[in-house]
Amino acid sequence: MMLLAVDVGNTNTVFALVRDGEAIAQWRTATAPQRTADEYAVWLSQLMAMGGQGALTDLSACIVSTVVPQALFNLRNLARRYLNCEPMIVGPDIPGIEVRIERPSEAGADRLVGAVGGFVAYGGPLIIVDSGTATTFDVVGTDGAFEGGVIAPGINLSVQALHTAAARLPRIEIARPDRTIGTGTVEAMQSGVFWGYVGLIEGLIGRIKAEYGRPMTVVATGGVSSLFRGATDAIDHFDPDLTIRGLTEIARRLAPDE
């Protein structure tokens, strides 16, 4: 079986081809809810052909996780029209994961998928740091349950806010500066954004661990997490494939018995 796994974030959407439980290809595109099923099909067909991964008709299953509800209609049509299957949609009632928060329906699909992917790979308890449009710190229990966490603004939002709200501050590239003390405006902004987020990550991880009261493994994932590799000892593993692994495992659990 070849599975199409789709993770729709606020900024980017990732499509992955999964064969026998292993991702064999991944592509990222800007999230655009108005993109039609036909447009997705043309785009995917071309990328699969370029990579020698066959055709859309070779796909036999589809799973979608989205935090953008408006995108779901066209992705459903993509699966129904071109893959001849009904897509599996990630919701708050994923088999095998208990959601231990006050209102389970409020748990974002992306956070639950990450919890599943993290627990499959590393066990628990975990802190999963997902750096995207928002930076989330999710707690996964010893039994794989989702136990809540922290939501903070993402690093790109901070850069955008600085540029938008302060007339004389330029739009900058996110980069690790050589020095903490900037000798120019751009360098000072880069230091504040980069090392400020390192401080945010280290501080919140420390507080979560102290409150949880037992050793925890920390896993970083998300579009910009690689920026912090080598900048902090608070993160034990950098895993860019965490979400796709979670989607693959959820698809296995949801698939009808054959």
Backbone as numpy.savetxt, mean C-alpha at the origin, in Angstrom:
# Nx Ny Nz CAx CAy CAz Cx Cy Cz
-3.58 -21.25 -12.29 -4.43 -20.05 -12.29 -3.56 -18.81 -12.29
-3.94 -17.83 -13.12 -3.25 -16.55 -13.10 -4.23 -15.50 -12.60
-3.80 -14.78 -11.58 -4.64 -13.82 -10.87 -4.21 -12.40 -11.22
-5.20 -11.52 -11.42 -4.93 -10.10 -11.53 -5.28 -9.47 -10.18
-4.27 -8.92 -9.50 -4.47 -8.27 -8.21 -4.36 -6.76 -8.42
-5.35 -6.02 -7.95 -5.41 -4.57 -8.18 -5.53 -3.87 -6.83
-4.60 -2.98 -6.55 -4.62 -2.20 -5.31 -4.77 -0.72 -5.69
-5.95 -0.15 -5.39 -6.25 1.23 -5.76 -6.01 2.13 -4.56
-5.00 2.96 -4.64 -4.73 3.95 -3.60 -5.23 5.31 -4.01
-5.12 6.27 -3.12 -5.58 7.62 -3.44 -4.76 8.26 -4.55
-3.48 7.92 -4.63 -2.60 8.54 -5.62 -2.28 7.60 -6.77
-1.92 6.37 -6.47 -1.52 5.41 -7.49 -2.31 4.11 -7.38
-2.40 3.42 -8.51 -3.02 2.10 -8.56 -1.99 1.10 -9.07
-1.88 -0.02 -8.37 -0.93 -1.07 -8.75 -1.69 -2.26 -9.29
-1.29 -2.74 -10.46 -1.81 -3.97 -11.05 -0.69 -5.01 -11.00
-1.00 -6.21 -10.55 0.01 -7.27 -10.48 -0.55 -8.55 -11.06
0.30 -9.27 -11.77 -0.04 -10.61 -12.25 0.57 -11.61 -11.29
-0.26 -12.53 -10.80 0.18 -13.51 -9.82 -0.07 -14.91 -10.39
1.00 -15.69 -10.48 0.89 -17.07 -10.96 1.40 -18.02 -9.88
0.56 -18.98 -9.49 0.94 -19.97 -8.48 1.43 -19.30 -7.20
0.75 -18.20 -6.83 1.06 -17.52 -5.58 2.22 -16.56 -5.63
2.87 -16.39 -6.78 4.01 -15.51 -6.90 3.73 -14.41 -7.91
4.04 -13.17 -7.56 3.86 -12.04 -8.48 4.93 -12.11 -9.57
4.49 -12.14 -10.82 5.44 -12.24 -11.93 5.60 -10.90 -12.65
4.70 -9.94 -12.39 4.80 -8.62 -13.00 3.96 -7.64 -12.21
4.42 -6.39 -12.15 3.66 -5.32 -11.49 3.78 -4.05 -12.32
2.68 -3.30 -12.36 2.67 -2.01 -13.04 1.92 -1.01 -12.18
2.36 0.23 -12.24 1.78 1.31 -11.44 1.26 2.41 -12.36
0.08 2.91 -12.07 -0.49 4.00 -12.85 -1.16 4.98 -11.90
-1.32 6.22 -12.34 -2.01 7.20 -11.52 -3.47 6.78 -11.35
-3.99 6.91 -10.14 -5.39 6.57 -9.90 -6.29 7.57 -10.61
-7.15 7.05 -11.47 -8.08 7.88 -12.26 -9.41 7.16 -12.33
-10.34 7.46 -11.40 -11.60 6.72 -11.35 -12.41 6.77 -12.64
-12.19 7.81 -13.44 -12.95 7.94 -14.67 -12.42 7.06 -15.80
-11.28 6.41 -15.61 -10.72 5.54 -16.65 -11.65 4.35 -16.86
-12.00 4.08 -18.10 -13.00 3.05 -18.39 -12.38 1.65 -18.43
-13.24 0.65 -18.40 -12.78 -0.73 -18.50 -12.03 -0.97 -19.80
-12.51 -0.36 -20.88 -11.85 -0.53 -22.18 -10.44 0.06 -22.16
-10.28 1.21 -21.52 -8.95 1.83 -21.43 -8.00 0.97 -20.60
-8.51 0.45 -19.47 -7.68 -0.46 -18.68 -7.26 -1.67 -19.50
-8.20 -2.22 -20.27 -7.93 -3.43 -21.04 -6.84 -3.19 -22.08
-6.91 -2.07 -22.79 -5.89 -1.76 -23.80 -4.53 -1.59 -23.14
-4.49 -0.86 -22.04 -3.24 -0.60 -21.32 -2.62 -1.90 -20.82
-3.43 -2.74 -20.17 -2.92 -4.00 -19.63 -2.48 -4.95 -20.73
-3.26 -5.02 -21.80 -2.91 -5.91 -22.91 -1.55 -5.56 -23.49
-1.29 -4.28 -23.66 -0.01 -3.85 -24.22 1.15 -4.18 -23.28
0.96 -3.93 -21.98 2.03 -4.21 -21.03 2.30 -5.72 -20.93
1.25 -6.52 -20.95 1.44 -7.97 -20.89 2.16 -8.47 -22.14
1.79 -7.93 -23.28 2.43 -8.34 -24.53 3.91 -7.95 -24.53
4.21 -6.73 -24.06 5.60 -6.27 -24.01 6.45 -7.14 -23.10
5.85 -7.62 -22.00 6.60 -8.43 -21.05 6.53 -9.92 -21.31
5.81 -10.33 -22.37 5.69 -11.74 -22.68 4.87 -12.52 -21.67
3.88 -11.84 -21.05 3.05 -12.49 -20.04 1.72 -12.99 -20.58
1.59 -13.07 -21.87 0.36 -13.61 -22.45 -0.68 -12.54 -22.72
-1.95 -12.96 -22.65 -3.06 -12.06 -22.98 -4.04 -12.01 -21.81
-4.95 -11.04 -21.88 -5.96 -10.91 -20.83 -6.78 -12.18 -20.66
-6.98 -12.89 -21.74 -7.78 -14.12 -21.67 -7.09 -15.22 -20.87
-5.79 -15.05 -20.59 -5.07 -16.02 -19.77 -5.36 -15.83 -18.28
-5.94 -14.69 -17.94 -6.26 -14.41 -16.54 -7.58 -15.08 -16.17
-7.60 -15.73 -15.02 -8.80 -16.46 -14.64 -9.45 -15.96 -13.37
-8.83 -15.00 -12.69 -9.40 -14.47 -11.45 -8.90 -13.05 -11.24
-9.65 -12.30 -10.43 -9.30 -10.90 -10.18 -9.69 -10.55 -8.75
-8.83 -9.83 -8.06 -9.15 -9.31 -6.74 -8.82 -7.83 -6.70
-9.69 -7.04 -6.07 -9.53 -5.58 -6.04 -9.63 -5.09 -4.60
-8.66 -4.28 -4.22 -8.71 -3.55 -2.96 -8.67 -2.07 -3.32
-9.61 -1.28 -2.80 -9.65 0.13 -3.16 -10.06 1.01 -1.99
-9.41 2.17 -1.90 -9.84 3.21 -0.96 -10.53 4.34 -1.72
-10.76 4.11 -3.02 -11.43 5.09 -3.88 -12.67 4.40 -4.45
-13.81 4.50 -3.79 -15.00 3.75 -4.22 -15.41 4.02 -5.67
-15.14 5.25 -6.16 -15.56 5.59 -7.52 -14.83 4.77 -8.58
-13.68 4.20 -8.20 -12.91 3.42 -9.18 -13.45 2.01 -9.36
-14.31 1.58 -8.46 -14.71 0.17 -8.44 -15.57 -0.21 -9.63
-16.44 0.68 -10.08 -17.36 0.37 -11.18 -16.60 -0.08 -12.43
-15.61 0.69 -12.84 -14.89 0.37 -14.07 -13.99 -0.85 -13.91
-13.46 -1.07 -12.70 -12.64 -2.26 -12.48 -13.50 -3.53 -12.47
-14.72 -3.42 -11.94 -15.65 -4.56 -12.03 -15.92 -4.90 -13.49
-16.16 -3.86 -14.29 -16.44 -4.09 -15.71 -15.24 -4.68 -16.43
-14.04 -4.27 -16.04 -12.83 -4.85 -16.63 -12.81 -6.36 -16.41
-13.06 -6.79 -15.17 -13.03 -8.21 -14.87 -14.15 -8.96 -15.58
-15.33 -8.40 -15.57 -16.48 -9.09 -16.16 -16.37 -9.18 -17.68
-15.93 -8.10 -18.30 -15.95 -8.03 -19.76 -14.74 -8.68 -20.40
-13.56 -8.52 -19.78 -12.34 -8.98 -20.43 -11.70 -10.20 -19.77
-12.03 -10.45 -18.49 -11.48 -11.62 -17.82 -12.53 -12.71 -17.63
-13.78 -12.37 -17.96 -14.89 -13.32 -17.83 -15.00 -13.90 -16.42
-14.83 -13.04 -15.42 -14.97 -13.49 -14.04 -15.56 -12.36 -13.19
-16.10 -12.73 -12.05 -16.59 -11.76 -11.10 -15.45 -11.43 -10.14
-15.05 -10.17 -10.03 -13.90 -9.87 -9.18 -14.21 -10.05 -7.70
-13.23 -10.47 -6.96 -13.32 -10.50 -5.50 -12.99 -9.11 -4.99
-13.82 -8.58 -4.12 -13.64 -7.22 -3.60 -13.29 -7.31 -2.12
-12.19 -6.68 -1.73 -11.77 -6.71 -0.34 -12.67 -5.80 0.49
-13.22 -6.36 1.57 -14.06 -5.60 2.49 -13.62 -5.85 3.92
-14.40 -5.39 4.90 -14.01 -5.54 6.31 -14.19 -6.95 6.85
-14.76 -7.86 6.06 -15.04 -9.22 6.54 -14.14 -10.25 5.86
-12.83 -9.98 5.84 -11.88 -10.91 5.23 -11.79 -12.18 6.07
-11.91 -13.34 5.44 -11.79 -14.58 6.21 -10.42 -14.69 6.88
-10.43 -15.10 8.14 -9.17 -15.38 8.82 -8.51 -14.20 9.48
-9.13 -13.00 9.47 -8.55 -11.85 10.16 -9.65 -11.16 10.97
-9.41 -11.06 12.25 -10.35 -10.36 13.12 -9.98 -8.89 13.18
-10.97 -8.01 13.09 -10.74 -6.57 13.14 -11.15 -6.08 14.52
-10.16 -5.81 15.36 -10.43 -5.46 16.76 -10.35 -3.95 16.97
-11.25 -3.23 16.32 -11.37 -1.80 16.57 -12.84 -1.50 16.85
-13.13 -0.30 17.35 -14.48 0.01 17.79 -15.50 -0.13 16.68
-15.16 0.34 15.49 -16.07 0.25 14.35 -15.31 -0.44 13.20
-15.41 -1.77 13.12 -14.65 -2.52 12.11 -14.89 -2.05 10.69
-16.08 -1.53 10.40 -16.38 -1.09 9.04 -15.51 0.10 8.62
-14.89 0.78 9.58 -14.05 1.94 9.26 -12.63 1.54 8.85
-12.27 0.29 9.03 -10.91 -0.14 8.67 -10.75 -0.11 7.16
-9.76 0.64 6.68 -9.54 0.75 5.25 -9.10 -0.57 4.66
-9.55 -0.85 3.44 -9.19 -2.10 2.78 -7.68 -2.24 2.65
-6.99 -1.13 2.36 -5.55 -1.19 2.19 -4.85 -1.61 3.47
-5.37 -1.16 4.62 -4.74 -1.49 5.89 -4.96 -2.97 6.23
-6.13 -3.49 5.93 -6.40 -4.90 6.19 -5.57 -5.80 5.29
-5.45 -5.41 4.03 -4.63 -6.19 3.10 -3.18 -6.22 3.58
-2.66 -5.07 4.02 -1.30 -5.02 4.55 -1.13 -5.90 5.77
-2.15 -5.92 6.64 -2.08 -6.75 7.84 -1.99 -8.23 7.47
-2.77 -8.65 6.48 -2.72 -10.04 6.04 -1.35 -10.36 5.43
-0.89 -9.50 4.54 0.40 -9.73 3.90 1.55 -9.75 4.88
1.50 -8.85 5.86 2.56 -8.81 6.86 2.57 -10.03 7.75
1.39 -10.48 8.18 1.32 -11.63 9.08 1.75 -12.91 8.37
1.38 -13.05 7.10 1.80 -14.23 6.33 3.32 -14.32 6.26
3.99 -13.18 6.10 5.43 -13.18 5.91 6.22 -13.16 7.21
5.71 -12.45 8.23 6.53 -12.19 9.42 5.90 -12.64 10.73
4.66 -13.13 10.71 4.00 -13.45 11.95 3.61 -12.20 12.71
3.41 -12.30 14.01 3.02 -11.15 14.79 3.59 -11.23 16.19
3.52 -10.13 16.95 2.89 -8.87 16.59 3.78 -8.02 15.69
3.11 -7.16 14.92 3.78 -6.32 13.93 3.34 -4.87 14.05
4.22 -3.99 13.60 3.85 -2.63 13.23 4.14 -2.51 11.74
3.13 -2.20 10.96 3.32 -2.01 9.52 3.26 -0.52 9.22
4.36 0.03 8.71 4.45 1.44 8.36 4.27 1.55 6.86
3.14 2.10 6.44 2.81 2.20 5.02 2.87 3.67 4.61
3.86 4.00 3.78 4.08 5.39 3.38 3.47 5.63 2.00
2.35 6.31 1.98 1.68 6.65 0.73 1.12 8.05 0.83
-0.10 8.26 0.34 -0.75 9.56 0.48 -0.84 9.92 1.96
-1.19 8.94 2.78 -1.07 9.05 4.23 0.03 8.10 4.69
0.59 8.35 5.86 1.51 7.41 6.46 0.77 6.73 7.60
0.58 5.42 7.49 -0.17 4.69 8.50 0.76 3.76 9.27
0.45 3.59 10.54 1.17 2.68 11.42 0.14 1.69 11.95
0.12 0.49 11.41 -0.92 -0.48 11.75 -0.37 -1.57 12.64
-1.16 -1.92 13.65 -0.76 -2.93 14.63 -1.45 -4.25 14.29
-0.65 -5.30 14.15 -1.15 -6.64 13.88 -0.79 -7.51 15.08
-1.77 -8.20 15.65 -1.57 -8.98 16.86 -0.85 -10.29 16.63
-0.60 -10.99 17.70 0.11 -12.27 17.61 -0.68 -13.31 16.82
-2.00 -13.13 16.74 -2.85 -14.07 15.99 -3.24 -13.52 14.61
-2.63 -12.43 14.20 -2.92 -11.85 12.88 -4.07 -10.87 12.86
-4.65 -10.57 14.03 -5.78 -9.63 14.07 -5.31 -8.20 13.82
-6.18 -7.42 13.19 -5.91 -5.99 13.01 -6.38 -5.26 14.26
-5.46 -4.57 14.94 -5.76 -4.00 16.25 -5.73 -2.47 16.26
-5.76 -1.85 15.09 -5.79 -0.39 15.04 -4.43 0.18 14.69
-4.26 1.47 14.95 -2.98 2.10 14.62 -3.06 3.60 14.60
-2.24 4.19 13.76 -2.08 5.64 13.68 -2.13 6.05 12.21
-2.79 7.17 11.93 -2.81 7.74 10.58 -2.24 9.15 10.64
-1.20 9.38 9.84 -0.56 10.70 9.77 -0.52 11.15 8.31
-0.36 12.45 8.07 -0.22 12.91 6.68 1.00 12.30 6.02
0.90 12.01 4.74 2.03 11.47 4.01 3.08 12.52 3.73
4.28 12.08 3.41 5.39 13.01 3.20 5.14 13.92 2.00
4.50 13.40 0.95 4.21 14.24 -0.22 3.19 15.32 0.11
2.23 15.02 0.99 1.27 16.03 1.41 1.96 17.16 2.15
2.96 16.84 2.94 3.69 17.87 3.68 4.46 18.79 2.73
5.09 18.19 1.72 5.81 19.00 0.73 4.84 19.91 -0.01
3.70 19.35 -0.41 2.70 20.14 -1.12 2.16 21.27 -0.25
1.92 20.99 1.03 1.39 22.01 1.94 2.38 23.15 2.12
3.67 22.83 2.25 4.68 23.88 2.40 4.68 24.81 1.19
4.65 24.21 0.01 4.69 25.00 -1.22 3.42 25.83 -1.42
2.27 25.23 -1.10 0.99 25.89 -1.33 0.72 27.00 -0.33
1.06 26.78 0.92 0.69 27.72 1.98 1.70 28.85 2.16
2.93 28.63 1.74 3.97 29.66 1.93 4.41 30.16 0.56
4.12 31.41 0.27 4.30 31.95 -1.08 5.74 31.89 -1.56
6.70 31.98 -0.65 8.09 32.07 -1.07 8.83 30.74 -1.00
8.12 29.68 -0.62 8.78 28.38 -0.55 8.52 27.60 -1.83
9.58 27.11 -2.48 9.42 26.42 -3.77 8.93 25.00 -3.59
8.49 24.40 -4.69 8.21 22.97 -4.70 9.53 22.23 -4.77
9.74 21.26 -3.89 11.04 20.60 -3.81 10.92 19.11 -4.08
12.07 18.52 -4.43 12.18 17.07 -4.53 12.42 16.50 -3.14
11.77 15.37 -2.85 12.02 14.71 -1.57 13.32 13.94 -1.70
14.28 14.29 -0.86 15.59 13.65 -0.93 16.22 13.67 0.45
17.13 12.73 0.67 17.87 12.70 1.94 19.03 13.68 1.87
19.01 14.74 2.67 20.10 15.72 2.61 21.34 15.20 3.33
22.49 15.71 2.93 23.75 15.30 3.56 23.88 15.85 4.97
23.28 17.02 5.21 23.37 17.67 6.52 21.98 17.94 7.06
21.88 17.98 8.37 20.61 18.34 8.99 20.37 19.84 8.88
21.41 20.63 9.10 21.28 22.10 9.05 21.43 22.54 7.60
20.33 23.02 7.02 20.37 23.47 5.65 20.95 24.86 5.53
21.78 25.06 4.50 22.39 26.37 4.28 21.68 27.16 3.18
20.59 26.62 2.69 19.75 27.31 1.71 18.32 26.88 1.92
17.38 27.57 1.26 15.97 27.29 1.47 15.61 25.86 1.08
16.07 25.43 -0.09 15.73 24.08 -0.56 16.31 23.04 0.38
17.57 23.21 0.77 18.21 22.25 1.65 17.52 22.21 3.01
17.13 23.38 3.51 16.44 23.43 4.80 15.09 22.74 4.73
14.36 22.92 3.62 13.07 22.26 3.45 13.25 20.75 3.33
14.23 20.33 2.55 14.47 18.90 2.40 14.82 18.25 3.73
15.63 18.94 4.53 15.99 18.42 5.84 14.78 18.33 6.75
13.96 19.37 6.75 12.77 19.36 7.60 11.80 18.26 7.23
11.61 18.08 5.92 10.68 17.05 5.47 11.24 15.66 5.73
12.47 15.42 5.28 13.04 14.07 5.39 13.29 13.69 6.84
14.10 14.48 7.55 14.43 14.10 8.92 13.25 14.29 9.85
12.34 15.18 9.49 11.10 15.30 10.26 10.28 14.02 10.19
10.23 13.40 9.01 9.49 12.15 8.88 10.21 10.98 9.52
11.54 10.99 9.49 12.28 9.97 10.24 11.95 10.08 11.72
11.91 11.32 12.23 11.55 11.53 13.63 10.13 11.09 13.93
9.21 11.37 12.99 7.83 10.92 13.15 7.76 9.41 13.22
8.44 8.74 12.30 8.44 7.28 12.26 9.02 6.70 13.54
10.20 7.19 13.93 10.85 6.65 15.13 10.03 6.93 16.38
9.48 8.14 16.47 8.72 8.51 17.66 7.45 7.69 17.81
6.70 7.52 16.73 5.45 6.77 16.81 5.70 5.28 17.02
6.73 4.74 16.37 7.07 3.33 16.61 7.41 3.12 18.08
8.20 4.02 18.66 8.56 3.91 20.06 7.36 3.97 20.97
6.44 4.89 20.68 5.24 5.02 21.52 4.33 3.80 21.39
4.17 3.29 20.16 3.33 2.11 19.97 3.91 0.92 20.72
5.22 0.71 20.61 5.85 -0.42 21.29 5.70 -0.30 22.80
5.89 0.92 23.33 5.77 1.11 24.77 4.35 0.83 25.24
3.37 1.26 24.45 1.97 1.05 24.82 1.57 -0.42 24.67
2.12 -1.08 23.65 1.77 -2.48 23.41 2.38 -3.40 24.46
3.59 -3.05 24.90 4.17 -3.76 26.03 4.86 -5.07 25.73
5.21 -5.30 24.46 5.93 -6.53 24.13 6.73 -6.28 22.84
7.73 -7.12 22.56 8.53 -6.91 21.34 7.64 -6.99 20.08
7.93 -6.14 19.12 7.17 -6.11 17.86 8.14 -5.98 16.70
7.82 -6.64 15.60 8.58 -6.49 14.36 7.99 -5.33 13.57
8.86 -4.52 12.98 8.42 -3.34 12.23 8.73 -3.55 10.75
7.70 -3.44 9.92 7.84 -3.63 8.48 7.39 -2.36 7.77
8.20 -1.87 6.85 7.87 -0.67 6.08 7.50 -1.06 4.65
6.46 -0.43 4.13 6.04 -0.67 2.76 5.48 0.64 2.21
5.03 0.62 0.97 4.45 1.82 0.37 5.39 2.49 -0.61
4.83 3.43 -1.38 5.54 4.01 -2.50 6.82 4.74 -2.16
6.91 5.38 -0.99 8.10 6.16 -0.67 8.89 5.57 0.49
8.55 4.38 0.93 9.23 3.81 2.10 10.73 3.60 1.86
11.10 3.33 0.61 12.51 3.07 0.32 13.39 4.28 0.60
12.81 5.48 0.67 13.57 6.68 0.99 14.25 6.56 2.35
13.62 5.83 3.25 14.10 5.79 4.63 15.02 4.61 4.92
15.32 3.82 3.88 16.25 2.70 4.07 17.63 3.23 4.45
18.16 2.76 5.54 19.47 3.21 5.99 19.45 4.48 6.82
18.27 5.09 6.96 18.18 6.34 7.71 17.72 6.13 9.15
17.22 4.95 9.46 16.72 4.67 10.81 16.86 3.20 11.13
17.12 2.91 12.41 17.19 1.53 12.87 15.85 1.05 13.41
14.82 1.91 13.35 13.53 1.54 13.91 12.77 0.56 13.03
13.15 0.43 11.77 12.46 -0.45 10.82 13.28 -1.71 10.61
12.63 -2.86 10.80 13.33 -4.14 10.67 13.37 -4.66 9.24
12.29 -4.43 8.49 12.20 -4.96 7.12 11.57 -3.92 6.21
12.10 -3.81 5.01 11.47 -3.02 3.94 10.89 -4.01 2.94
9.59 -3.94 2.71 8.91 -4.95 1.90 7.95 -4.27 0.92
8.39 -3.97 -0.29 7.51 -3.30 -1.26 6.38 -4.18 -1.77
6.48 -5.51 -1.57 5.48 -6.43 -2.10 4.43 -6.85 -1.07
4.37 -6.16 0.05 3.49 -6.55 1.14 2.02 -6.58 0.71
1.58 -5.54 0.01 0.17 -5.45 -0.38 -0.20 -6.54 -1.37
0.64 -6.78 -2.36 0.34 -7.83 -3.35 0.33 -9.20 -2.69
1.22 -9.42 -1.73 1.21 -10.68 -0.99 -0.10 -10.83 -0.22
-0.56 -9.73 0.39 -1.82 -9.77 1.10 -3.00 -10.06 0.19
-3.03 -9.41 -0.96 -4.11 -9.65 -1.92 -4.10 -11.09 -2.41
-2.92 -11.62 -2.64 -2.80 -13.01 -3.10 -3.35 -13.98 -2.06
-3.01 -13.73 -0.80 -3.49 -14.61 0.27 -5.00 -14.48 0.44
-5.53 -13.26 0.36 -6.98 -13.07 0.50 -7.71 -13.74 -0.66
-7.17 -13.64 -1.86 -7.78 -14.30 -3.01 -7.82 -15.81 -2.80
-6.76 -16.35 -2.23 -6.74 -17.79 -1.95 -7.84 -18.17 -0.96
-8.05 -17.32 0.04 -9.07 -17.62 1.05 -10.48 -17.46 0.48
-10.65 -16.51 -0.43 -11.99 -16.24 -0.96 -12.36 -17.12 -2.14
-11.36 -17.73 -2.77 -11.62 -18.52 -3.96 -12.54 -19.70 -3.62
-13.52 -19.99 -4.49 -14.40 -21.14 -4.24 -13.61 -22.45 -4.28
-14.00 -23.38 -3.45 -13.34 -24.68 -3.46 -13.59 -25.38 -4.78
-12.55 -25.97 -5.30 -12.67 -26.67 -6.59 -12.78 -28.17 -6.36
